[in-house]
Amino acid sequence: MLHPSYTDLINAVNSGAESENEPVVQSRYSIVIATAKRARQLIGGEEPMIGGSYGKKPLSVAVEELYEQRVKILSEEEPSSKEEE
């Protein structure tokens, strides 16, 4: 069983979004893509944003980071800080 569930993960990610706007993540597909991108970043050498991640698989760390709201998912309209420079 996946912990947290898709529903819990989507609710956690969307809880940080502004109430006026539509939720950032609206489907399982979106959360899977976001988690996979973060896992690839971890595999590529980025440091985990949570403690106690030693020995865990990158995908597990990515899910935990999203659930704890350490990683923010940007909608397509929001420019990232790298694009602004």
N, C-alpha and C positions, 0 to 999 in steps of 0.2 A: 504494500500500500504506500502510496506517495504521501509524504508528510512535508509540508502542509499540502492540503488539497488544492486543486486548481482554483476553486471558488475562494478559499481563504487567501491564496496568493494574489488573485486578481483584486480582491477587496483591500488587501494591504497596500498594493501598488497604487490603487486609485484613491486611497484615503488621503494621500498627499496632494492630490490634484485640486485645483480651485473649484469651488462648487458651481460657479457660473458656467464653466466649460463642460464639454462632454468628457467622460472618463478617458484616460489615456489608453487603457487596455480594455478592450471590449470582448475579446474572445480568447479561447485557449491557444489558438494559433499565435496570437500576438505575444502571449506570455512565454510560449515555447521559444519563439524567435529571439525575444529579449534575453531569456536565460541562456540560450545557446551562444549568443554574441558575447555575453559576459564570461561564459566559460572559456570561449576562445581567447579572450583577453587574458584570463588567468593562465591559460596554457602558454600564451605568448610571453609571459614573464611579469605581468602586473601583480602588484601586491594585493592580497585579500584585504577586504575592509572589515573583517570580523576576526575576533580572536579565536584561538583553538581550531584553526583550520588545517593544521599540520596533519598529514595523513589522510585527509578527506579528498575525495575526487573533485575536480574542478566544477562539475555540474552541481554537485551537492552544495559546494560553497556558493555558487552563483544563486541557487534557489534560496539559500539562507540569507544572503545579502539582500535579495529582492524582498523577502518576507520581513526583514528587519528594517527595510526602507533605507539601506545604506547606499543603494544605487537608484538613481532617478531615471525613469524612462521618459524620453522627450518625444512629443508628438512630431509629426513631419513638419508642422508649421514652425516649431520652435527651433531657432538656430542654436547649435552647440557653441561652446566657448572657442573651440578650435576653428570653426567656420567664421567667427567674428574677427579673428586676428588677421 
